[in-house]
């Protein structure tokens, strides 16, 4: 079955590329996906695979039942885009101003659809079932995973696998990690409320810019001086907005940023320390403030048995030249919610290629992938799925 599956995926590769480029030209933002789920729906209807649409909102779930009894594997791919203007000079450049697939979700979608097509042709040999989970809105919290789970997308699923095409690794690489592989990703906003005034009469004002500038420096001490060095954490200010004229002392200043952690205790400690530091700095300067902290996705935590299975599966795929254990990444992913519900693993498929210019980081205006990575991802997911179902079938026989 593997030989037939891999050969069929090779044959389908041109179609995989074609669909990925079609999706790349017509990206849709998180929670605004209309045509993409319809395109996914049409694909499965053509295959005759039963589907459910509007799962959790805009999700699509297809279920392929094998010809033999067995366990059920879930495979997940996301399909939303980002509010970024596409600056690539390629024929398949985004046609939507200010919106592009700058994270590879178009590739994830095409990969999973064509893997479903190839597996469907071999379904009579399949010992078990496969649930294909096409998720909307990964890029923006609260994300699409949670509502899809609440709407039953994991019902009956025994294990789940997913991959992210990753430009940071060269094509031919599969990177895995047991345990925490991606961080909890939170965001915050601090508004310092001072008293405006004339730039030449500062003693009559409460300068929000000066106070916010102090906070930018002071907040960096939280990780460096209050968190155990053995615990990984990041606190970054990404936005500072204040003022409108050169001779006016600004009444307000707004800071926005992110906190990334792996440990819940560390996460809560940082929030407490931020509140204390913001209050102390503003109080001492005679300013008021507001502090909003939004808890984003939890850490992505891979299960050991499924991660080992994935690693061994990747080693059997001829196109995979390097199977490596990755360091934990400080990016966030709502695939975490699936892994909280059922055992599974989430891995990275290298998609970087200097010759093709596919070297830009994710969320960059010139981001692109080596499309060969889709074929590798499909084969690796296929091998892992078959290995899991066969392993479970053997357990039943025993």
C-alpha positions in Angstrom: 0.0 0.0 0.0 2.8 2.4 0.8 4.4 1.9 -2.6 1.1 2.7 -4.3 0.5 5.6 -2.0 3.9 7.2 -2.6 3.7 6.7 -6.3 0.3 8.3 -6.5 1.5 11.3 -4.5 4.3 11.7 -7.0 1.8 11.7 -9.8 -0.4 14.2 -7.9 2.4 16.6 -7.1 1.8 18.9 -10.2 -1.9 19.2 -9.0 -0.7 19.8 -5.5 1.4 22.7 -6.7 -1.4 24.1 -8.9 -3.9 24.1 -6.0 -1.4 25.7 -3.6 -0.7 28.5 -6.1 -4.5 29.0 -6.6 -4.9 29.4 -2.9 -1.9 31.6 -2.7 -3.4 34.0 -5.3 -6.7 34.2 -3.3 -5.9 34.4 0.4 -8.5 35.1 3.1 -7.9 36.5 6.5 -8.7 34.7 9.8 -12.5 34.5 10.5 -13.2 35.9 7.0 -12.6 32.7 5.1 -15.5 32.2 2.6 -14.2 30.8 -0.7 -11.4 28.7 0.8 -13.7 26.4 2.8 -15.9 26.1 -0.3 -12.9 25.1 -2.4 -12.1 22.4 0.2 -15.7 21.2 0.2 -15.8 20.9 -3.5 -12.6 18.9 -3.5 -13.9 16.3 -1.1 -17.3 16.1 -2.9 -15.5 15.3 -6.1 -13.8 12.4 -4.3 -17.0 11.2 -2.7 -15.6 11.5 0.8 -18.3 12.5 3.4 -17.8 15.9 4.8 -19.1 18.3 7.4 -18.9 22.1 6.7 -19.1 25.1 9.0 -17.6 23.1 11.8 -17.0 25.5 14.7 -17.7 28.3 12.3 -15.8 28.0 9.1 -14.0 24.6 9.4 -14.3 21.6 7.1 -14.0 18.0 8.3 -13.9 15.0 6.0 -14.0 11.3 7.2 -12.4 8.5 5.1 -13.5 5.1 6.3 -11.1 2.3 5.5 -12.2 -1.1 4.2 -11.0 -2.8 7.4 -11.8 -2.1 11.0 -9.4 -0.2 13.1 -8.5 3.0 15.0 -9.1 6.5 13.8 -6.3 9.0 13.0 -6.9 12.8 12.7 -4.8 14.9 10.3 -5.0 18.7 10.7 -4.2 21.6 8.3 -5.0 25.3 8.6 -6.1 27.6 5.7 -6.1 31.3 6.8 -3.8 34.0 5.6 -2.2 37.2 7.1 -2.7 41.0 6.7 0.6 41.4 4.8 1.1 42.8 1.3 2.7 40.2 -1.0 6.1 41.6 -2.3 7.2 38.5 -4.3 7.7 38.7 -8.0 6.1 35.4 -9.0 3.2 34.4 -11.3 1.1 33.2 -8.3 1.5 36.4 -6.3 -1.5 37.3 -4.1 -4.3 39.1 -6.0 -5.7 40.6 -2.8 -4.0 43.8 -1.7 -2.7 43.7 1.8 -3.4 39.9 2.3 -1.1 37.0 1.6 -0.3 33.5 2.6 2.9 34.4 4.5 3.0 31.3 6.7 2.5 28.3 4.4 -1.1 27.5 5.2 -1.9 27.3 1.5 0.7 24.6 1.3 -0.8 22.8 4.3 -4.2 22.7 2.7 -3.1 21.4 -0.7 -0.9 18.8 1.0 -3.7 17.4 3.1 -6.2 17.5 0.2 -4.0 15.5 -2.1 -3.0 13.1 0.6 -6.7 12.5 1.1 -7.1 11.9 -2.6 -4.3 9.3 -2.7 -5.5 7.5 0.5 -9.0 7.4 -0.8 -7.8 5.3 -3.8 -6.3 2.8 -1.3 -9.2 2.9 1.2 -10.1 -0.8 0.7 -6.7 -1.7 2.3 -7.0 0.8 5.1 -7.4 -0.7 8.6 -9.2 2.1 10.3 -10.4 5.6 9.5 -8.9 9.0 8.8 -10.4 12.4 9.8 -9.1 15.3 7.7 -9.4 18.5 9.8 -9.3 21.7 7.8 -9.1 24.5 10.3 -9.9 28.2 9.9 -8.3 31.1 11.8 -5.1 29.8 13.2 -3.4 33.2 13.0 -5.6 35.2 15.4 -6.8 34.3 18.9 -9.1 32.8 20.0 -8.4 30.7 16.8 -10.4 28.1 15.1 -9.2 24.9 16.8 -11.2 25.3 20.0 -14.6 25.9 18.4 -14.0 23.1 16.0 -13.2 20.7 18.9 -16.3 21.9 20.7 -18.2 21.1 17.5 -17.0 17.5 17.5 -14.1 17.4 15.0 -12.2 15.1 17.3 -15.1 12.8 18.1 -13.8 9.2 17.8 -10.2 10.3 17.0 -7.6 8.2 18.7 -4.5 10.1 17.7 -3.7 13.2 15.7 -0.8 14.3 13.5 0.0 17.6 11.9 2.9 19.4 10.3 4.0 23.0 9.5 6.0 23.7 6.4 9.0 25.6 7.8 11.3 27.9 5.8 13.9 27.8 8.6 14.8 24.2 7.7 16.0 23.2 4.3 13.8 21.0 2.1 14.4 17.3 3.0 14.4 18.0 6.7 11.8 16.7 9.2 12.2 18.2 12.7 10.5 16.7 15.7 10.4 17.2 19.5 8.9 15.3 22.3 7.1 17.5 24.9 7.0 21.2 24.5 7.8 22.3 20.9 6.0 25.7 20.7 5.2 28.3 23.4 2.1 29.8 24.9 1.6 33.0 23.0 0.1 35.9 24.9 -0.4 39.6 24.1 -0.8 42.7 26.2 -1.5 46.4 25.9 -0.5 49.1 28.4 -1.9 52.6 28.1 -0.1 55.2 30.2 -2.4 58.2 31.1 -0.6 61.3 32.0 -1.4 65.0 31.6 -0.6 66.8 28.4 1.1 70.1 28.2 3.5 72.4 26.3 6.9 71.0 25.4 8.5 74.1 26.9 6.7 73.8 30.2 7.2 70.2 31.2 6.8 70.8 35.0 3.1 71.4 34.4 2.5 68.1 32.6 2.8 64.4 33.3 4.8 63.1 30.4 3.3 59.8 29.2 6.2 59.2 26.8 8.8 59.4 29.5 6.9 57.1 31.7 6.2 54.6 28.9 9.9 54.7 28.0 10.8 53.8 31.5 8.4 50.8 31.3 10.0 49.6 28.1 13.3 49.3 29.9 11.9 48.1 33.3 9.8 45.3 31.9 12.9 43.7 30.4 14.0 43.0 34.0 11.2 40.6 34.6 12.7 37.8 32.5 16.3 38.7 33.2 16.0 39.2 36.9 12.8 37.6 38.2 12.5 34.3 36.2 14.6 31.3 36.9 17.2 31.1 34.1 16.3 27.4 33.7 12.8 28.4 32.5 12.5 29.9 29.1 10.4 33.1 28.7 10.3 36.1 26.3 8.7 39.5 26.9 8.9 41.8 23.9 7.4 45.3 23.2 6.5 45.4 19.6 4.6 48.7 19.4 5.0 52.2 21.0 2.6 54.9 20.0 2.3 58.4 21.4 2.3 62.1 20.5 1.3 64.1 17.5 3.4 67.2 17.5 7.1 68.2 18.3 6.2 70.7 20.9 3.4 69.0 22.7 3.9 66.7 25.8 1.7 63.6 25.1 -1.1 62.9 27.5 -1.1 59.2 26.6 1.2 56.5 25.4 0.3 53.0 24.3 2.6 50.0 24.5 1.8 46.6 22.9 3.8 43.4 23.1 3.9 39.7 23.6 4.9 37.2 26.3 6.0 33.7 25.4 6.3 30.9 28.0 6.3 27.1 28.3 5.4 26.8 32.0 2.0 27.9 33.4 3.5 29.0 36.7 6.0 31.2 34.9 3.3 32.6 32.7 1.2 33.7 35.7 4.2 35.1 37.6 5.1 37.3 34.6 1.5 38.8 34.6 1.7 39.5 38.3 5.2 41.2 38.0 4.1 43.3 35.0 1.1 44.6 36.9 3.2 45.5 39.9 5.9 47.1 37.8 3.4 49.2 35.7 1.5 50.3 38.8 4.7 51.3 40.7 6.2 53.3 37.8 2.9 55.1 37.0 2.1 55.8 40.7 5.6 57.3 41.3 5.1 59.6 38.3 1.6 60.7 39.0 0.1 58.9 36.0 -2.8 56.5 35.7 -2.8 53.4 33.4 -4.8 50.6 32.0 -3.3 47.1 31.5 -4.9 44.5 29.3 -3.4 41.0 29.2 -4.8 38.4 26.7 -3.9 34.8 27.2 -3.4 33.2 23.8 -2.8 29.7 22.8 -1.3 27.2 25.3 2.0 25.6 24.7 2.1 22.9 22.0 3.1 19.7 23.8 3.8 16.6 21.8 3.2 13.1 23.2 6.1 10.7 23.4 4.8 7.6 21.7 3.3 9.4 18.7 6.5 11.5 18.4 8.7 8.4 18.3 6.4 6.9 15.8 6.6 10.0 13.6 10.4 10.1 13.8 10.7 6.5 12.7 8.1 7.0 10.0 10.1 10.0 8.6 13.2 7.9 8.5 11.5 5.5 6.2 10.6 8.3 3.6 13.2 8.3 0.9 12.8 12.1 0.2 13.6 12.9 3.8 17.4 13.4 4.1 17.6 14.6 7.7 15.4 13.7 10.6 16.5 16.0 13.5 15.3 17.0 16.9 14.5 20.7 17.0 14.8 23.1 19.9 11.6 24.4 21.3 10.3 27.5 19.4 8.9 30.6 20.9 6.1 30.8 18.3 2.5 29.9 19.1 0.0 27.5 17.4 -3.5 26.5 18.3 -2.8 23.0 17.3 -2.0 22.9 21.0 -5.7 22.4 21.8 -6.0 19.2 19.7 -3.0 17.8 21.6 -4.6 18.6 24.9 -7.6 16.4 23.9 -5.9 13.4 22.2 -2.4 12.0 21.9 -0.4 13.0 18.9 2.5 15.1 17.6 3.1 18.2 15.5 6.3 18.4 13.5 8.1 20.7 11.1 8.7 19.9 7.4 11.7 21.8 6.0 10.6 24.1 3.1 13.6 26.4 2.7 15.6 26.6 -0.5 18.2 29.3 -1.3 18.2 28.6 -5.0 14.4 29.3 -5.1 14.6 32.3 -2.8 12.6 30.5 -0.2 14.6 31.7 2.7 12.5 34.5 4.1 11.1 34.0 7.6 7.4 33.3 8.2 5.2 36.4 8.2 7.6 38.2 5.9 6.2 40.0 2.8 8.5 37.9 0.5 7.8 34.6 2.3 7.6 31.5 0.0 8.2 27.8 0.2 10.0 25.2 -1.8 6.9 23.4 -3.0 8.7 20.0 -3.0 8.2 20.2 0.8 4.5 19.6 0.3 5.2 16.2 -1.3 7.6 15.3 1.6 5.0 16.4 4.1 2.3 14.3 2.4 4.5 11.2 2.4 5.6 11.7 6.0 2.0 12.2 7.2 0.9 9.2 5.1 3.6 7.0 6.5 2.9 8.0 10.1 -0.8 7.4 9.6 -0.4 4.0 8.1 2.2 3.1 10.8 -0.1 4.1 13.6 -3.1 2.2 12.2 -1.0 -0.9 11.5 0.5 -0.8 14.9 -2.9 -0.6 16.6 -4.2 -3.4 14.4 -1.3 -5.6 15.5 -2.1 -4.8 19.2 -5.7 -5.9 18.7 -4.5 -9.2 17.2 -2.3 -9.9 20.2 
